């Protein structure tokens, strides 16, 4: 790794998620986090102190001019992603953006057009799709172990009483409440970026509905937020269910693919990838064998996880590390980005349709 070109990296937006980015970049070969920026300079200074970053700024233009950055991680709310991307690309920097990419799909397309016109690269932080279980599942799909996908189920839970949820529920002016899709807009990338790759290029049929399961007690924007989302999609010979659930426990994060050869479930929280194949035993044995088979498969997953833990590969943002390795490699070699732009745009388009269905806008411009 000694001859690897060291990329100069900066971060703009020093909220909670920026700590994850800083932690990952700090330990990546071939990258050096040299500066951070926030319009609140104290936040930038605190992040810099926590991670030993030499430079911190309250103005992005000043950081770009002084630091000559190769890559900027944009970890701000999405309303400013497009102007910040323009500024970074104009300064010659590639961009790594937090989700959601933009406020709307047309805005997402504009952002990617800015990057392409500037001869730079971008990607979005779909990091769970690059976690070890997700990469293991991609290998299974590539080998043909699952066969052709027939149906896909993507489920993500959200804890309204957790650290992020408490901030969301305690502040009616929090930026998530200002998104067109509110909580869903901030989270459903993690649902649809898993479903979209299984669909043909044609636009899928989409039916979405949402509701609020909790009681309203605050009489403000937090009461107006829906917290349960269910979506049905169909394209070609593939169907899918996508769910965001705030009330089921334990909080789950799963992908299940029903294929013509096998059914596979990826559990992102427990880091397991378990397949179920058709039984070939007589009826009596056919009822006894499956639990034993599944026990063996989960034991194998446990051994795999212990090995990853022993090799220091079990950290929370392992997927972000892998995604950034691939992104930085694409920058150095002028190769293809790790997530195709067409895929990113299709996710944005599906999100737009879902948001329009569950938060319809009236003629006067407000939510119905």
Number of C-alpha atoms within 10 A of each C-alpha: 7 7 6 11 13 16 18 18 24 30 30 25 22 26 15 11 12 21 17 14 22 24 15 21 20 17 12 16 14 17 21 17 27 21 26 31 28 22 14 13 16 15 19 25 21 15 24 23 13 11 13 14 20 12 18 25 22 19 15 21 14 11 21 22 10 11 14 15 22 22 25 25 26 27 23 21 19 22 17 13 23 21 12 20 24 18 16 25 24 17 16 17 27 26 26 21 23 22 22 26 29 23 22 21 20 13 17 21 19 15 21 22 12 20 21 13 11 17 14 20 24 26 23 21 23 21 18 23 20 22 23 21 24 22 15 15 23 14 12 16 17 11 10 14 18 22 16 17 19 17 20 25 20 24 22 19 19 22 17 15 12 10 9 12 14 12 13 19 18 11 14 19 13 14 14 19 20 15 20 19 24 20 20 24 23 20 17 26 21 23 23 23 22 22 24 21 13 18 19 13 13 9 15 19 13 17 15 18 14 19 12 14 12 13 7 12 8 12 9 12 15 19 16 14 21 19 20 21 19 17 20 17 21 18 17 13 11 19 21 24 21 23 21 25 21 22 15 12 10 9 14 19 21 20 22 22 24 22 20 16 15 17 21 22 20 21 18 19 13 14 19 24 23 18 21 16 14 11 12 9 12 8 9 8 11 13 12 11 13 16 11 10 13 14 11 12 17 15 13 15 18 15 12 14 19 14 13 14 12 10 9 10 17 17 12 13 18 17 24 21 22 21 24 23 18 18 25 26 18 16 19 13 9 13 13 14 17 19 17 11 17 12 14 23 18 20 24 27 18 22 23 18 18 25 23 15 16 21 19 16 14 9 8 7 8 9 12 10
